[in-house]
Amino acid sequence: MQLYLTPGACSLADHIALNEAGLGFEPIRVDLAAKRSERDEDFLAINPKGYVPALRLDDGQVLTENVAILSWIAEQAPQLVPDGPLGRIRMLEALAYITSELHKPLVRMMFPTADADKEAARALAEGRFALLAGKVADGFLFGDRVSAADPYLYVMLRWARMLELPAPAPLASFATRMEERPAVQQALRVEGLA
Ligand SMILES: N[C@@H](CCC(=O)N[C@@H](CS)C(=O)NCC(=O)O)C(=O)O
């Protein structure tokens, strides 16, 4: 199995989740501007969407989209699925919120079309982080056990830090807790971020 990633990009979430799941995989870096992998592959032939993450499974199929990849990883490692009859659905709910309500405004802040757009995206992201602050008081999004959604939230908080968007204190503590985890430390080392 191979994970196509770019250091520090949203693919870091999938990298961490694969580590948390204890699944063996090869990390392959992608130059997003050139659309080539470090193995000199045409990345558009692997993922015609042209973006990371992309996960090539052992049978050759390629999965794309953080929500799908993180859900697939959780299916391989039930310890990453929250408890309860609605556990999987709650995780999907969190993944959908992170991908559409946090990931997108943060990207708009990184690549604004106008100052007004950047400020609007900042206000949106701030409000949306605030809604999650109350959820991580017990440790992670779903209590004291990491789910496949937590690495995605962690990566968004890294981006917020880079964009000088202050995170509410409970989210800053959550990020610190994530950074104490060997799965996170290993991913950061491999991506050259630690
Ligand atoms: N909807 C996609 C978005 C992925 C995405 O935005 N990837 C970024 C890095 S975080 C990327 O590769 N951008 C390069 C590009 O779009 O050319 C997902 O959630 O997986």
The ligand as a Gaussian input file, in Angstrom:
#p B3LYP/6-31G(d) Opt

LIG

0 1
 N      -11.190000      17.247000      -1.341000
 C       -9.825000      16.818000      -1.183000
 C       -8.934000      18.038000      -1.108000
 C       -7.468000      17.652000      -0.987000
 C       -6.571000      18.866000      -1.039000
 O       -7.024000      20.015000      -0.890000
 N       -5.268000      18.615000      -1.222000
 C       -4.302000      19.679000      -1.307000
 C       -3.244000      19.549000      -0.222000
 S       -3.961000      19.744000       1.395000
 C       -3.585000      19.579000      -2.656000
 O       -3.030000      18.549000      -2.979000
 N       -3.625000      20.676000      -3.430000
 C       -2.943000      20.731000      -4.672000
 C       -3.827000      20.995000      -5.840000
 O       -5.069000      21.040000      -5.665000
 O       -3.287000      21.150000      -6.936000
 C       -9.671000      15.921000       0.034000
 O      -10.304000      16.203000       1.064000
 O       -8.913000      14.939000      -0.003000

